């Protein structure tokens, strides 16, 4: 079962992650591009996952994490 791609704004803090990242950070435009591409793949992801069982980690989250690993290694 495909998990949801929930975005957690606050984590043990009163400021959001968006407030902590500078507006001119180079990852901001990349994030918008990646989100657009992943949104266009939504139907493809739905077809790959069963309708039954426990929810998995959303594939969008896994792909974003992998991309960050590639960028920063």
Buried (B, 14 or more C-beta within 10 A) or exposed (E): EBBEBEEEEEEEEEEEEEEEEEEEEEBEEEBEEBBEEBEEEEEEBEEEBEEEEEEEEBBBBEBBEEBBEEEEE
